[in-house]
Each structure stands twice: as structure tokens, then as C-alpha cells.
Amino acid sequence: MATLTSYADYQQRINDFLTAKLDQLAINDPTLLDAMRYGLLIGGKRMRPYLSYITGEALSAAMHDIDAVAGALECIHAYSLLHDDLPAMDDDDLRRGKPTCHKAFDEATAILAGDALQTLAFDILANHDFSSTKDKSAFAIQVKLVQQLVKASGYQGMCGGQALDLAATGKVISLEELETLHSLKTGALLEASVMMAAECSTVATSRDKVQLAHYAKLVGLAYQVRDDIIDITSTEEELGKPAGSDLAADKSTYPALLGLSGAQEKADNLYQQALQALATLPYNTQNLSDFATFIINRKH
């Protein structure tokens, strides 16, 4: 399996950044703030922040700017997990090996914690001291980043994908419909991790961004294909939640449509296409290549 360069360092960096953001909040309701901390800081691989950091690194962006991108994305991701775990959604009891937020607190608190983390994401982008450039003001960068995050997280992205996922439960859908579902539910935030970081770069051209978007879209789909595979091949201890939960919930998955070997072949094809997209870029993209390798080989 590929080693992710500086992974632990970037993981610590984003954890410190998020902790500082929560520490800056006035304590109005201690329980709600505790639930926000629980949902945001109890663990997680920090894949989206890491992807933003290595994209920014490849494109010579200021890491101070990428902090805000990574922080906003992780807040959105954390809020989505709090809401996904609710009884009205996926009804899960475990997340990252610990009780889900609505089990550790209660449903109303989990809903509010998710809501608050969602708004914290946009608070981070709106109030961050972004670097100014010769070509565009820091304010212009903020507007563009907010637009990208809105698209990735709302109706046109993650939320729309979750709605499609719920609607498809218990039904047989086509491979094309499944790809659309996951390109929104999972892929949109992963693509935003790359494209928002690219927006902070002064060297990335329009053509570069097209290729980066293609890479990110492919990696996002590969991520979900692999997710579906490990849901049935890994243990509860490895996953931090019950194994086979998608199968138990009667969800459409790539192994269900293609078989296990067909799903793995699908992941491998997406991986090769992602590497081809990177090969067209005039930057050191080794870390982005290693990220793609990690995604299709991971076991949890």
C-alpha cells in the first residue's frame, strides 16, 4: 500500500486548526458545543483535508489558505455523518468505533450539532484571512470558495446524493444511476477538496483545473467503489461500525451490481484513469498519485 507523505503531520495540523476554531466559540450551550466537539474531533481519517493539503502543496498554494479549505470541508463532512447516522437516515449506532452522536447525546442535540458544524464551515471561509494575490483579492477567493462548497455540499452535491441513496434503498438501480448517486454523495466533496485548493493557487491554469477536476472525479468514484467492497470484506473492528451494513440496509452497491471481482476491476480502471489525468500536469503530483493508490487499497 502506498505511504501517504506527511499524512500524520497534516492530520495533526487540521486537528489543531479545528480545535482552535471550536475553542474560539462562546459557550452558550455547553452540551451542544460538546456534541460538536464529539462529532468533529473523536477521530476520522481526515482524507478530504489531506487531499486539499497535498493539492495545495503541488500547486504552491499558501498552506495558511489551505487550512481554511481543509477545515471547512471537514466540518461539512462531520455534519453529514452526524445526520447520516440518525434513525431517519442510516440509523447507525457506531461511528469510528464509538457511539454515534445521537447515541452519545440525543437525537435533537445531534441534529443541532450537525447544523452548527455546517454553518461553522462557511464561518471559516467567510472570516479567514486569505492571502491576496496580484490577480484577485482575498475577498474574490472567498466568494469562489463559498460557491464551490455550496455546490459540493448542497442539493447539487452531497445532500442531493444522499436523497438519491435513500430513494434507491430496497430497489435495483442501474450502474449509471449508482455512479450519479455516488458522484454527488461522496465524490462532490472529494472533488471540492482538490478544486478549492486549486483556487488558492496562483500557478494553476484553467487547463490544469480541468485535469485536476477529472482526477478528483475519478478518485471520488474509486473511493466509493472501494467503500462498497470493504463493507463486505472487512471486519467490524477494522471498519469501526458493523460490517455489511449496506447489505443489511438493502442498498445498491457496486459489488451487488458487478460482483466482487467486477467491482474491484471497476476500481482499478478508475485508478488508472486518475493516474493518466495526473500525468498531463506540469507539477510534482506524486503525493496525489499515492493518494489514489491508497484509496483503492485501503481496508477501512
MILO-997105 format. One record per residue (C-alpha): z, x, y. Coordinates in steps of 0.02 Angstrom, whole numbers, plus 50000, padded with zeros to 5 digits. Last residue first. Layout:
BEGIN
ZXY;...
This chain:
BEGIN
503124943750031;502074954049909;500944962950033;499274970049977;498074959550082;499084961250241;499484979750220;497644984150210;497294974150368;498724983150457;498064999950397;496394996150480;497274991350642;498265007650631;496655017450604;495805009650755;495555025450857;494315018750983;492415016951001;492355000250906;490964996150780;492015001850631;493334988950674;492144974550632;491704982950467;493554984350424;493764965750453;492274962050341;493054972150201;494704962750218;493864945750218;492974950550056;494604956449976;495504940450023;494114929849945;494164940449787;496034937449778;495744918749796;494434919149659;495624928349544;496994915349573;495854900249557;494664895149696;495304878249756;497104879049696;497174897849727;496584894849907;497884881549941;497934862749964;499724856749972;500604846749837;502344850549906;502834858549740;501274869449745;501664874849923;503474878549875;502954889349727;504344901749758;505874895149849;506294905050007;506694923150047;504994927849974;505514942849869;507124934549806;506194918349773;504994928049662;503174932149697;501584926249609;501454907949663;501834909249849;501114926949842;499354919949821;499484906949959;500134920050080;498704931650029;497454918250077;498424915450237;498414933650290;496584935350243;496204920950361;497124929450504;496344946250462;494604938650476;495004930250642;495784946350709;494274956950663;493074944450744;494164943750901;494174962850907;492284962950892;492074950651036;493384960051137;492424976251119;490854967651182;491784961351336;492394979051368;494124986051330;494595000251449;495834992251571;496904984851432;498134970551458;496834957751402;496654967451240;498494963851203;498164945351228;496654946651113;497534955250969;499104944750957;498064929551005;497054931850845;498674932050746;499244916450839;497624907250800;497524912950619;499044903850553;498874885250593;497154885750676;496174897250560;497224889550423;496584871750446;494794877250478;494824887750320;495514873150219;494164861550286;492804873950236;493574875950063;493524857150042;495044845850037;495964838049890;497384827149950;499274827049923;499574835850087;497974836250190;498694826450337;500194838150347;499054853350350;497914845550480;499424842350591;500004860350565;498284866450615;498314856350775;500024863450815;499424881350784;497804880850883;496804868450986;498294856550995;499464870251053;499924887951003;498314897951015;497554888451162;499164888951263;499404907351222;497674911751285;497884901851446;499584909751476;498824927051451;497414923251574;498624916851706;499744932051683;498284944151700;497744935851862;499514937551929;499544956251886;498014958051995;496284962151929;495044976351935;496034990852005;497514986651894;499244979551920;500564981951786;501474966251734;503224962451796;503614948151678;504054931251755;502674919651695;502414928351528;504254928151480;504504910351542;503004905151438;503834911251279;505524904451335;504744887151341;504354888051155;506064895351117;506884880651206;505894867751107;506314876450944;508154876950989;508064858551037;507334853750868;508594864550775;510024856950875;509454839350833;509264843550649;510974851650626;511714869250630;511504880950480;510504867750387;509394863450537;509144882050566;508594885950389;509924893350275;509624911850240;508434921650128;507114923350263;507064904350279;507934892850156;508234874050152;506444868350179;505894850750225;504064855050260;503874843250409;504994828150438;506414836950347;506324851550470;505694868550411;504094867650513;505104864650672;506164880250657;504634889950596;503594884650746;504974889850866;505024907150787;503134909550801;503134903950983;504574915751024;503684929650929;502104927251031;503044927651196;503964943551149;502404952651091;501444948251249;502914952851360;503204969451272;501334972751281;501474974751469;502814988151454;501754996251319;500424999551450;498704997351372;497765012351303;496605001651194;497225008351026;499035007051085;498784989351146;498074984550977;499514993550890;500784984350997;499984967250979;499874968750790;501704973950784;502194958950890;501254947350771;501944955350613;503764954350668;504344954950486;505704942150511;507574942850528;509034933050600;508444936050779;507374921450838;508034906450742;509844911950744;509764917350925;509054900350973;510394891950868;511744901950957;511004896851125;511064878651072;512874880351017;513404889251176;512724875351289;512534880851470;512684899551443;511534907151574;510094916551493;509984935351518;510684939051345;509244929251268;507964940251356;508924956151310;508934951151127;507064948051134;506714965251206;507884974051084;507074965050937;505354969451005;505774987951015;506654988250847;505104981250761;504024993250861;505035008150799;505115001750620;503224999350616;502815016150696;501345018350575;501195004450445;501035012950277;499595006150174;500005000050000;
